[in-house]
Amino acid sequence: MFTIQEVQEVLDYDPDTGLFTWCERPGLVGKAKTFNTKFSNQPALEYVNRHGYKQGSIQGVTAYAHKIAYLLKTGEWVVGIDHINGVKTDNRACNLRTADHSLNARNMPRRSDNTSGFTGVYWFKQRSKWQARLQVNGKQHHLGLFNTPEEANEARLAANETHGFSENHGR
């Protein structure tokens, strides 16, 4: 990927807003000078991809805004970055942290196919009860069967705290 110096030559980053703008490129002549006319001081890395992350192109290479922001914040490339508040387009420095897959999964929003209204709460047809469960480090934990989805959710919330899930998990 890019070095921090290469990124700083082409992008300005505001860590308080998480927004990027293109830098003016010195020494450009002819057609290349058109870049400065069109893009200098304009928003950069603003395209939101199908997964909800901001991205753009730097020197013909796809660059993800959160990864570039983290590079500029810490000076290092990392594989896993978590948006603490769960908003994939919020690339403020204070909202980004390094995270492995397990930590990132503990900060996930509620699934779009959820029918109970609560993360980790499912209708268990065989027993006609609501089941609460969660997954930690690839292992399913059955938390019990309940008469109402609200009761199952209470069990799930207690387990969330025990296993270190973010308070944003399932929002």
C-alpha positions as CSV (number, residue, x, y, z in Angstrom):
1,M,0.0,0.0,0.0
2,F,1.0,3.6,0.3
3,T,3.4,5.2,2.7
4,I,2.1,7.9,5.0
5,Q,4.2,10.5,3.0
6,E,2.6,9.4,-0.3
7,V,-0.9,9.8,1.2
8,Q,0.0,13.2,2.8
9,E,1.2,14.5,-0.7
10,V,-2.2,13.9,-2.3
11,L,-4.7,14.1,0.6
12,D,-5.6,16.4,3.5
13,Y,-7.4,14.7,6.4
14,D,-9.3,16.4,9.2
15,P,-9.3,14.0,12.1
16,D,-12.1,15.8,13.9
17,T,-14.6,15.4,11.0
18,G,-13.1,12.4,9.3
19,L,-13.3,14.1,5.9
20,F,-10.6,14.1,3.2
21,T,-9.8,16.7,0.5
22,W,-7.5,16.5,-2.5
23,C,-4.2,18.5,-2.1
24,E,-3.0,20.8,-4.9
25,R,-0.3,19.0,-6.8
26,P,2.7,21.2,-7.5
27,G,4.5,21.2,-10.8
28,L,1.6,19.9,-13.0
29,V,1.5,21.2,-16.5
30,G,-0.7,20.6,-19.6
31,K,-3.5,18.1,-19.1
32,A,-2.2,17.1,-15.7
33,K,-2.8,20.7,-14.5
34,T,-6.5,20.1,-15.1
35,F,-6.4,18.0,-11.9
36,N,-5.7,21.0,-9.8
37,T,-8.5,23.0,-11.5
38,K,-11.1,20.3,-11.0
39,F,-10.1,18.5,-7.8
40,S,-7.8,20.6,-5.6
41,N,-9.4,21.3,-2.2
42,Q,-12.4,19.2,-3.2
43,P,-13.8,16.2,-1.2
44,A,-11.9,12.9,-1.7
45,L,-12.7,9.3,-0.9
46,E,-16.4,10.0,-0.8
47,Y,-17.8,7.1,-2.8
48,V,-19.8,4.8,-0.6
49,N,-19.4,1.2,-1.8
50,R,-22.0,-1.6,-1.6
51,H,-20.7,-2.6,1.9
52,G,-21.2,1.0,3.2
53,Y,-17.6,2.1,3.4
54,K,-16.2,5.2,1.8
55,Q,-13.5,4.7,-0.8
56,G,-11.8,6.3,-3.7
57,S,-8.8,5.9,-6.0
58,I,-5.2,7.1,-5.3
59,Q,-2.9,6.7,-8.2
60,G,-5.2,4.1,-9.7
61,V,-5.4,2.0,-6.6
62,T,-8.6,1.6,-4.5
63,A,-8.2,3.2,-1.1
64,Y,-10.6,2.8,1.8
65,A,-11.1,6.0,3.7
66,H,-11.1,4.3,7.2
67,K,-7.8,2.6,6.4
68,I,-6.2,5.8,5.1
69,A,-7.5,7.7,8.2
70,Y,-6.1,5.0,10.5
71,L,-2.7,5.2,8.7
72,L,-2.7,9.0,9.2
73,K,-3.7,8.7,12.8
74,T,-1.2,6.0,13.8
75,G,1.4,5.8,11.1
76,E,0.8,2.1,10.5
77,W,-1.2,-0.1,8.2
78,V,-3.5,-2.6,10.0
79,V,-5.8,-5.3,8.5
80,G,-8.8,-4.9,10.8
81,I,-10.3,-1.6,11.7
82,D,-13.5,-1.1,13.7
83,H,-15.8,1.9,13.6
84,I,-16.6,2.2,17.3
85,N,-20.0,3.8,16.8
86,G,-20.9,1.3,14.1
87,V,-21.3,4.0,11.4
88,K,-19.1,2.9,8.5
89,T,-18.9,6.3,7.0
90,D,-17.7,8.0,10.2
91,N,-14.0,8.1,9.7
92,R,-13.1,10.5,12.6
93,A,-9.8,9.5,14.3
94,C,-11.6,9.0,17.6
95,N,-14.0,6.6,16.0
96,L,-11.5,4.2,14.6
97,R,-9.6,1.4,16.4
98,T,-7.7,-1.7,15.4
99,A,-9.8,-4.8,15.8
100,D,-9.6,-8.5,14.9
101,H,-12.7,-10.2,13.4
102,S,-14.0,-11.3,16.8
103,L,-14.0,-7.8,18.2
104,N,-15.5,-6.4,15.1
105,A,-18.3,-8.9,15.2
106,R,-19.1,-7.8,18.8
107,N,-20.0,-4.4,17.4
108,M,-22.3,-5.4,14.5
109,P,-25.7,-4.0,13.8
110,R,-28.9,-6.1,14.0
111,R,-29.2,-8.3,10.9
112,S,-31.6,-7.2,8.2
113,D,-33.4,-10.5,8.3
114,N,-34.1,-10.3,12.0
115,T,-37.8,-10.9,12.9
116,S,-37.8,-10.8,16.7
117,G,-36.6,-7.2,16.9
118,F,-33.8,-8.3,19.2
119,T,-30.3,-9.4,18.3
120,G,-29.7,-13.1,19.2
121,V,-33.4,-13.8,19.9
122,Y,-35.1,-16.4,17.7
123,W,-38.4,-18.3,17.6
124,F,-37.7,-21.9,18.4
125,K,-40.6,-23.6,16.6
126,Q,-40.1,-27.1,18.1
127,R,-40.8,-25.9,21.6
128,S,-42.9,-22.8,20.7
129,K,-40.6,-20.6,22.8
130,W,-38.2,-17.7,22.2
131,Q,-34.5,-18.7,22.2
132,A,-31.6,-16.5,23.2
133,R,-28.2,-17.3,22.0
134,L,-24.9,-15.7,21.0
135,Q,-21.7,-16.7,19.3
136,V,-18.3,-16.1,20.9
137,N,-15.0,-17.0,19.1
138,G,-16.9,-19.2,16.7
139,K,-18.8,-21.1,19.4
140,Q,-22.6,-20.9,19.8
141,H,-23.8,-20.3,23.4
142,H,-27.5,-21.3,24.1
143,L,-28.9,-19.0,26.8
144,G,-32.2,-20.6,27.3
145,L,-35.9,-20.6,26.1
146,F,-38.3,-18.0,27.1
147,N,-42.0,-17.2,26.9
148,T,-41.5,-13.7,25.4
149,P,-38.9,-12.1,23.2
150,E,-38.4,-9.5,25.8
151,E,-37.4,-12.1,28.4
152,A,-35.0,-13.7,25.9
153,N,-33.5,-10.3,25.1
154,E,-32.8,-9.7,28.8
155,A,-30.8,-12.9,28.9
156,R,-29.0,-11.9,25.8
157,L,-28.1,-8.4,27.1
158,A,-26.7,-9.9,30.3
159,A,-24.6,-12.3,28.2
160,N,-23.4,-9.4,26.0
161,E,-21.9,-7.7,29.0
162,T,-20.3,-11.0,30.3
163,H,-18.6,-11.6,26.9
164,G,-17.5,-8.1,26.1
165,F,-19.9,-7.1,23.4
166,S,-20.2,-3.4,22.6
167,E,-23.3,-1.6,23.8
168,N,-23.9,-0.7,20.1
169,H,-24.1,-4.4,19.2
170,G,-27.5,-5.1,17.6
171,R,-28.6,-1.5,17.4
